[in-house]
Amino acid sequence: MHGSEDKDERHSTPQTYQRSKLMLRVMGSLAIFGMMVGLMIGRLTTPEPVELQKIEVSDGKLVAWFNDEPKLHGEIIDGSVALLFDAEGRAQKGRFKLDGKDVNWRVRLSDKGLLLTLVAARPLRGDWAGSEVDDRWRLEVRLQEQ
């Protein structure tokens, strides 16, 4: 053995495999391109989050406006009305009159969405109904004394 050159494949030097690095670049580029296209498609198909836009108060009722219909869970607990919306929004509070007496309302952020509570000095009873108006969702809460 005088050297490590390849002659009739009889020496102990392994054959070198000349692999093109171009193939690795092509495969890497395709993987990045596929990931970017997938992210764009996912962004286009994701719906907008439901958002509380505003709250209006009128004669014994409270009206909440949303950009889309939220999931809603409501209860009457110890004379107060509590509504939990699966929506985004900001915390707010206010007061209005029901038969000449004050009713306080408050929107709080919770871990499950927005929590709207209506409380008064006397027990309340409430019912709520939602409908679509001008491409927005309108939830009307009517209150009565118990």
Secondary structure, DSSP 8 states (H G I E B T S, - for coil): ---S--STT-SSS-------HHHHHHHHHHHHHHHHHHHHHHHHHS----BEEEEEEETTEEEEEESS---EEEEEETTEEEEEES-B---EEEEEEETTEEEEEEEEEETTEEEEEEEESS-EEEEEEEEEETTEEEEEEEEEE-
